[in-house]
Amino acid sequence: MKKTSIITDPPTLISAGYPAMGNILFTIAMVAAMFAPVLANAATRPASDQPQYTSVQIRRMAREAHTVEQYTQLIDYYQSQHRLYQRKAAEMMGEWARRNEVIAPLYEKYPRPVDSARNLYEYYQYEATQASAKVALYNRLADQIAPR
């Protein structure tokens, strides 16, 4: 009688009285295929240049800032917030334009997809403007205390 190994001869395992083994192997292959793009995307994603602070930390930093270095940290944070919201606004502008091309009936319920895209665009623009105002504020405060 010929000895077969499970590792070297998987078809023998499936046909030798283990019919569920084929389903298990197929399921494992499908799960691996589904997660491969996700894992590849996570591996190639660039590191964020945005400083990671919580809102509590930012409020504390703003309250306790008295030196140029502390103001510079706040400036860096709000500049990265400004860039983030500008990027999101640009993405949403494209989505707004895409959704605006769709001719919808008048009886469509509010908020329509185009309204949601417009509202998000306006929100991101507002947040970018707020971050820009904070950058200007902390730049002015840092300039006031900088040695001349």
Residue, then its C-alpha position, 0 to 999 in steps of 0.5 A: m500500500k502506498k503511503t501518502s502524506i496529508i501535506t504532499d497529497p491534499p486531494t487524497l485527504i478530500s476524497a478519502g472520507y473528509p468531504a467537508m475538508g474541501n469546503i474548509l479549504f475553499t473558505i480559507a482561500m476565499v477569506a485570504a483573497m478578501f483580506a489580501p487587498v486590505l492588508a496590502n493597502a494598510a502596508t502601503r499607506p503613508a505615515s500621517d504627517q499630522p500630529q496626533y493630539t486629543s481635543v483635551q490635549i489641544r485645549r490644554m496646550a492652548r491654555e498653557a502656551h507661553t513660549v515660542e516652542q509651544y505656539t509652534q506646536l499649536i501652529d503645526y497642529y492647526q496647519s495639518q488640520h487645515r491641510l486635512y480639511q482642504r483635502k477633504a473639501a476637494e474630495m467632497m467637491g468632486e463628489w458634489a459635482r458627480r452627484n449633481e449630474v444625476i437628474a433626480p425627480l422633484y419628489e425626492k426626499y430631503p436631504r438628497p445625496v447632492d445636498s449631503a455632499r454640498n453640506l459636507y463640502e461646506y463643513y470641511q471648508y468652514e473647518a479649514t477656515q477655522a484652522s487657518a484662523k488659529v494658525a494666524l492667531y498663534n503666529r501673531l502670539a508667537d511673534q509678539i513674544a519672540p526675541r528681537 
